[in-house]
Amino acid sequence: MRRVDDIPYSGRYALTLDLFLPEDRPAEATIIYLHGGGFRRGRKRDVGSQLFAPRLTAEGFAVASVEYRLNTTMDAFSEEDAEVILKLAVRARSSGLTFSPKLYGPALFAALEDVSEAIQFLWVEGEGYGIRSRRVGILGVSAGGIIGASLSFPPNVFLNRLVRPDAAVGISAAVVHPWRLGSPGSPVLLFHGRKDRIIPEENVAMVARKAAAVNAPLKVIWTGVKGHSSQVPTVHEGRDPEGVAYFDYLLEHFAPLKVGA
């Protein structure tokens, strides 16, 4: 695996990404890895990026571990945008979400803008790093998973400003705008466990029911493992009751991104 650290992708906010590449062949598509941390903390060089990058590059993917703005408040947005974000937060709460509103407030929308910019950067610059395709998936943990799901089913009012990934996987994450599931979106796969104190499982169950009712491209895999952070090692190395590796489900979900797939 080759690695290029601290590639600037946003001059406006001085944001960077670390790029992991297959050792001896071009990459067939890119997976953006997004760390968790509740939009308050976290970094692109976390445990998850170090676990998943070697395995995904061995499968022919480039992996871009992307940093995004943290602790963003309403002050970063225009009055018009702030009003829209507040209305979306109220609607999200009324739709049945029971976790912290901080996970779907202004910090989320700043991150959506940043990751959209990272996708566009990879579209333009990826070929220069030996990436053969403009197809981009997102693998996000917790807040990072919320970003991926939100870009896959973006709020209608921000459609022209955000970029959809071609597929997304969320670990210990949820869909925070479930009313958008009825619209065309990118395929989303969520891994979730029991007794998650950050994103209680009833939130994901609600989203799964809504997705099934409107035939949205969203699937949930319940690991049966307790806790929030414990899902990362579970997806990386665990198996379901039938003995299938959870990582294999992840690869199957991302397989259509590859050149020629």
N, C-alpha and C positions, 0 to 999 in steps of 0.2 A: 504493500500500500504506500503510495506517495502522498505527501501532505504539503499544502501551501497555507501558511498561517496569515491571519490578519489582512485579508484582501479588502480594501475599502470598496463598499458598494453604495454608500450614501454620503456624499460630501456635505449635504445640508446638516446631518446630525452626527457625522464622524462615526458611522457604524461600519463594522467589519464582519467578515465571515471567514471561517477556516474551511478549506476545501480538501477533501480526501478523495484520492483517485486510485483506480486499479493500477497495479504495478506495471504490467506489461501489455496492456491493450487499451483501446479507447473505451470510455464510459458510454453506455447505451442510453442512459437517462440520468436525471439528477433527483436525489431525495434530499430535501431540506430538513434538517433536524432542528427542532425548537425546544429549548429547555423549559422547565417549569419554574415555579417560584412565586405564583400568585400575582405576577406583573409588578412585584415589589423587589424581588431579588432573583438570583440565578445568573448563570454565565454560560457561554457557548462551549466552554471546555469542562462540561460536567461529566458525571459518571456515565450517563446515557449515551453521550456522543462517543465516548471511548469504547463502550460496549458494542454499539450498533455499527459504527463506521467500518471496522475491519470485516465484519460479516457481510455488510451490504456491498462494499467494494469487491469482495471476493465473488459476488454474484454479478458483477459487471456494472454496478451503479457508481456514479459519483455521489458523494455525500457532502453537502454544504451545511456546516453548523453555524447558524446565523444568530448574531446578537440583535436585539431590538430594544427600543426605549423602555425604561422602567419608571414607575412612580409618576406617570404622566397625569396631570390634572386637567380640569376643564379650561384652565387658563391658556392651554396650548391650542385651543380651538377658537374659531370665530363664534360670535354669539349665536349665529344661525345653526352652526354645527353643534354647539353645546346644547341647544334646545332640542335638536333631533336626537342626540345621544341620550339625553335625559328621558325623552318620550320612549325610546327603545328600551331603556332600562326598566321603566314602569311597566311596559308591555311584557317584558321578559318575566318580571316578578309575577304579574297577573296570570301568566301562562302556566305557572305551577312550579317554577324553580324555587328551591329551598336553600341554596347555598349563598355565599356572600355576594352582594351586588358589586363588590370590588372586582369580581371576575368578569363582569360584563359592562363596566363603566368606561370612562375616558381612556384609561390605560390600555384596554383592549383595542380601542379604535386606533390609537397611536401605533400599536403593534401591527394591526392589520395593514396600515399604510406602509410601515417599514418592510414587512415581509412581502407585500406586493412589489415594492421597489427592488427587493432582493431577487424575486422571480424575474422581473424585467432585466435586471443586470445579468442574470445567468442566461437569459435568452440571447442577449447581445454578445456577451463575453465568453460563454461556455465553450464555443468551438475552439477558441484560442488555448483552452486548457485540455483539449482532447475529448470533449463531450460531443457525441455524435447527434444528439437529439435535443430539441427544445422542450421535450416533455419533462414536467417537474411534479413530483409528489411531495407531500409533507408528512413527516413523522414527528408528532409533538407529544410531549409529556405534560399532563396537567394543564397549566395555562397555555403551554405550547400546543396542546391538543385542541384547546378551545379556539385558538387562532386558526388552525387548519380546518376545523369544522365550520367556523364562521366564514372563512373565505370560500369554502365549498358551497355554502348556502348563504351568500352575503345579503345583508339588508338592502332592500330595493333602492332606498334613497342614496346609497353609496356605490351603486353598481358601476358607475363610470369611473370611480376612483380606485377601485380594488381589482385585484387580479385573481381569478380562480386557479387553483392548482389542478392538475389532471387527476389526482386522487389524494386522499388523506387518510392517515391512521392516527388515532388518538389513544393514548394510554392514560387511564385515570382522568378522563376528560368528559365533556358533555357538549351538546348543542344548546347555545344560549338564545337562539332566535328560532324556536321550533316551528313557528308559523310559516317559515320560509321553506320548510321541507316539502311543501306541495309544489314548489317551483323546480325547474330543471337545475340540477346541481351535479357536482363531481362525486364519485363514489367515496363513501366514508366508512371506515371500519373502526369500531371502538372496542377496546379491551377494558373491562372493568371488574372490580372485585367486590367482596362483601365488607360491610362495616367500614366504608370509606367516610371518614369524618370531614373531609374537605368537600367532596362532591358525593353526597349520599346517593346510594344506588337507586332510590326511587326516581331521581331526576333522569337517569339514563333509561330506566324502564319506561318512563313516560315518553321520552323521545322515541324509543323503539316502537312503542304502540302507535304513535303519530306517523312515523315513517311507514310502518306496515299498512296503515289505513289509506295512505295516499300513494303507495307503491314507490316511495322515494328510495334512492340508491344508498341506503344506510343499513349496516349490519352491526349487531353487538355480540361480542363473545364474552361470556361470563366465566372468569377464571376460577371462581370459587375460593380464591385466596383472600384473606382479610387484609384490609389496610389500603393506603393510598400509594405511598412510595414503593411498597413491596411489589407493585405490578410491573415495574421496570425489569427487575431480574426474572420475574415470572415469565414475561413475554420473551425475554432473551433466551432463557434456558429451560423453561417449564413445558409441561405437556398436559393436554386435556385428558379427561377420563378414558378416551379411546386410545391414548398413547400418541396422538398427533402433536408435534411440536407447535407451540403457539407462534414461533418464528416462521414456520412454514405457512401459516395462514397469512402472516404479514407479507411474505414473498409472493404468495398467490395473488394478493390484492394489488401489489405493485407490478406484477409481471406484465400487464398490458402496456406499461409505459415504455418497455424496451423497444429498440429499433427492430422493425420487422414483426412485432407482436400483433 
